[in-house]
Amino acid sequence: LVLGLMFATMLAFLLEYLDNTLKSSEDVEEKLGHHVLGTLPILKIGKGSKFGEFHPRWMFLKESNSVFAESIRTIRTGVMLSGVDNSQKILVVTSSTPSEGKSTFAFNTAFALGQMAKTLLIDADMRRPTVAKSLGLSNKAPGLSELVAGTKSFEDCIHRISEEGGVDVIPSGKVPPNPNELLSSKRFKEILAKLAQEYQYIVIDSAPALLVSDALILAKVASELLYVVKADQT
């Protein structure tokens, strides 16, 4: 029993020593050297919800008095005050790996900014697009890939959901074989510049940064890069 207790104690300390994941806001600022905009609580998928597995992405609108919604408002304030001289902001949202809450954060942040100014949400995660499905749109709904390719117009690719928070959405569209080339093209930059004339805030949901280089490409055209980390995982 004594030896077992000693071994268990040593093992617990060893596992704690080997665990290099981020656990708190202070941990993030110390290890990454960047300011933390806010902390979001863990969300459980609501059973029987109208939006099913995508219920967390509608939390800001559907449960506006929740702790999660208040945390999103805090982050929104930080975003708005981080560059007061720049009235139009292009925000790129990314994370290290999948399943860290990146798309959920992008969704709710777009709805929060939509209450303050005209906002556009773009699904640029063309490896694993989810925005169209979250909105109940068909996988064949025209979006960013068709817009950049020039096969569809702005009117065809911008889906208006004004009744759900005053936010317009451009889904990923048909998954292209070369997302990197599409996002780094001159045509994409021209489209983004034109959209920036119509919208005060553009929120771009990008692919995880450690898997592909899409986020690095988008960071070059962004006014701010929002990096999502998950406690005890990142």
C-alpha distance (Angstrom), angle and dihedral (degrees) to the residues before:
residue distance angle dihedral
L1 . . .
V2 3.81 . .
L3 3.80 92.7 .
G4 3.81 90.5 45.6
L5 3.81 91.2 51.7
M6 3.81 91.9 48.3
F7 3.81 91.9 48.4
A8 3.83 92.6 48.1
T9 3.81 91.0 49.3
M10 3.79 92.6 49.0
L11 3.81 90.7 46.9
A12 3.82 91.5 50.9
F13 3.82 91.6 51.8
L14 3.81 90.6 46.1
L15 3.81 93.1 51.9
E16 3.81 90.2 47.6
Y17 3.80 90.2 50.2
L18 3.81 92.5 49.8
D19 3.82 93.4 46.5
N20 3.83 104.9 98.3
T21 3.81 97.5 168.2
L22 3.81 122.3 126.8
K23 3.80 112.6 -99.9
S24 3.81 109.3 169.5
S25 3.79 143.7 15.8
E26 3.80 90.2 -100.0
D27 3.80 89.0 52.0
V28 3.80 91.0 53.1
E29 3.79 94.0 49.6
E30 3.81 92.6 45.8
K31 3.82 97.1 47.7
L32 3.81 100.9 33.5
G33 3.79 99.7 29.7
H34 3.82 94.3 -135.6
H35 3.78 133.4 118.3
V36 3.81 117.3 -102.9
L37 3.81 113.3 -128.7
G38 3.79 94.4 -164.8
T39 3.78 149.0 -41.9
L40 3.81 123.8 -109.8
P41 3.82 124.9 -155.7
I42 3.79 122.8 -123.9
L43 3.81 112.9 -89.9
K44 3.78 127.0 -149.8
I45 3.78 120.8 -146.4
G46 3.79 107.3 -105.9
K47 3.79 112.1 -122.5
G48 3.77 113.2 -135.5
S49 3.79 91.5 14.7
K50 3.78 118.3 149.5
F51 3.79 89.2 -121.7
G52 3.83 96.3 42.0
E53 3.79 113.2 -166.8
F54 3.81 90.6 6.5
H55 3.81 94.3 57.4
P56 3.87 92.6 110.1
R57 3.80 89.6 60.8
W58 3.80 89.8 61.7
M59 3.81 96.3 44.6
F60 3.80 95.3 107.6
L61 3.80 91.5 56.6
K62 3.79 101.6 32.7
E63 3.81 98.3 40.8
S64 3.79 102.9 26.7
N65 3.81 93.4 162.0
S66 3.80 95.7 54.4
V67 3.80 125.5 111.5
F68 3.80 88.4 -113.1
A69 3.82 92.6 56.3
E70 3.80 91.2 48.4
S71 3.81 89.7 51.4
I72 3.81 89.7 52.2
R73 3.82 89.5 52.0
T74 3.80 89.7 52.9
I75 3.80 90.3 52.3
R76 3.81 90.7 46.1
T77 3.80 89.7 55.4
G78 3.80 90.3 50.4
V79 3.79 91.3 50.9
M80 3.80 92.8 48.9
L81 3.81 93.4 48.1
S82 3.80 97.0 41.6
G83 3.80 93.0 81.3
V84 3.79 111.0 15.2
D85 3.80 91.5 167.0
N86 3.80 91.6 60.2
S87 3.80 108.8 68.8
Q88 3.80 94.1 -178.9
K89 3.75 117.1 57.0
I90 3.79 131.4 -171.6
L91 3.79 106.8 -159.4
V92 3.81 120.1 -164.7
V93 3.81 115.1 -162.6
T94 3.79 119.5 -159.4
S95 3.80 142.0 147.8
S96 3.79 138.4 -162.7
T97 3.81 99.8 -101.0
P98 3.82 137.2 -4.5
S99 3.83 122.8 -75.8
E100 3.80 96.0 38.3
G101 3.82 94.7 115.5
K102 3.81 97.4 -99.5
S103 3.81 98.1 138.1
T104 3.81 92.9 40.7
F105 3.79 89.1 53.3
A106 3.82 92.7 46.8
F107 3.81 91.2 49.9
N108 3.81 95.8 50.2
T109 3.81 93.9 41.1
A110 3.80 90.3 53.4
F111 3.81 90.9 52.0
A112 3.81 90.6 47.9
L113 3.81 92.7 50.7
G114 3.81 89.2 44.3
Q115 3.79 89.2 66.2
M116 3.80 89.6 59.6
A117 3.81 104.0 37.2
K118 3.78 143.6 -10.1
T119 3.80 106.6 -62.1
L120 3.80 136.6 -173.2
L121 3.81 126.3 -160.9
I122 3.83 116.2 -155.3
D123 3.80 123.3 -167.9
A124 3.82 103.0 -144.9
D125 3.81 93.6 159.3
M126 3.78 92.5 105.1
R127 3.79 93.6 165.4
R128 3.82 94.1 63.9
P129 3.83 107.7 8.4
T130 3.81 114.9 -171.5
V131 3.81 107.2 157.6
A132 3.81 95.2 88.3
K133 3.79 92.0 50.2
S134 3.80 91.1 46.6
L135 3.80 89.4 56.3
G136 3.79 93.9 45.3
L137 3.81 91.9 -111.0
S138 3.77 123.4 145.6
N139 3.80 118.8 -98.8
K140 3.79 85.7 -121.0
A141 3.80 93.4 57.5
P142 3.84 108.1 128.0
G143 3.76 115.1 -109.3
L144 3.78 146.0 140.6
S145 3.80 98.2 -25.9
E146 3.82 92.6 52.7
L147 3.80 91.1 44.3
V148 3.80 93.4 53.4
A149 3.80 92.2 42.1
G150 3.81 89.1 53.0
T151 3.80 95.2 -126.6
K152 3.81 93.6 116.7
S153 3.80 134.6 36.9
F154 3.80 129.3 -121.9
E155 3.80 89.5 -102.8
D156 3.80 91.0 56.4
C157 3.81 95.8 47.0
I158 3.81 102.2 40.7
H159 3.80 109.8 80.5
R160 3.76 113.7 -161.5
I161 3.80 118.8 -144.5
S162 3.79 97.1 168.9
E163 3.78 90.8 148.0
E164 3.80 87.9 63.3
G165 3.78 102.1 56.5
G166 3.79 106.0 -47.4
V167 3.81 96.3 -83.7
D168 3.80 127.3 136.4
V169 3.79 119.4 -149.4
I170 3.80 136.1 -153.3
P171 3.83 109.1 -166.3
S172 3.79 121.3 -154.2
G173 3.79 93.6 -100.1
K174 3.78 119.7 -159.0
V175 3.80 110.6 -0.7
P176 3.83 106.1 -109.4
P177 3.81 123.2 -143.8
N178 3.81 91.0 -126.8
P179 3.85 112.5 36.7
N180 3.82 91.4 164.9
E181 3.79 93.8 59.9
L182 3.79 91.5 45.1
L183 3.83 94.1 51.8
S184 3.81 93.7 44.0
S185 3.80 94.2 48.4
K186 3.79 124.2 113.9
R187 3.80 88.8 -124.8
F188 3.83 91.2 61.1
K189 3.81 91.9 51.9
E190 3.81 90.6 49.5
I191 3.81 91.3 50.6
L192 3.79 91.2 48.6
A193 3.81 91.2 50.0
K194 3.79 90.7 51.1
L195 3.81 92.1 48.4
A196 3.81 90.2 49.4
Q197 3.80 88.0 62.3
E198 3.81 90.4 58.2
Y199 3.81 101.5 38.2
Q200 3.79 130.4 48.8
Y201 3.80 92.6 -155.9
I202 3.80 127.3 33.3
V203 3.81 115.8 -174.7
I204 3.82 114.0 -163.7
D205 3.80 119.0 -163.8
S206 3.81 104.2 -150.2
A207 3.80 133.8 -171.7
P208 3.84 118.7 -93.8
A209 3.79 111.1 -76.7
L210 3.80 99.1 -132.4
L211 3.81 94.9 53.0
V212 3.80 102.5 49.1
S213 3.81 137.5 1.0
D214 3.83 96.5 -115.5
A215 3.82 93.0 106.3
L216 3.82 91.0 51.3
I217 3.80 89.9 53.8
L218 3.80 93.1 47.7
A219 3.81 91.8 46.6
K220 3.80 88.7 68.1
V221 3.81 91.6 63.8
A222 3.82 96.5 37.5
S223 3.77 127.0 100.3
E224 3.82 89.4 -156.3
L225 3.80 134.9 16.4
L226 3.80 116.5 -151.1
Y227 3.80 113.5 -159.8
V228 3.80 118.7 -160.2
V229 3.81 119.6 -153.0
K230 3.80 127.5 -178.9
A231 3.78 120.1 -139.2
D232 3.81 115.2 -113.4
Q233 3.81 90.7 7.1
T234 3.82 111.5 59.8
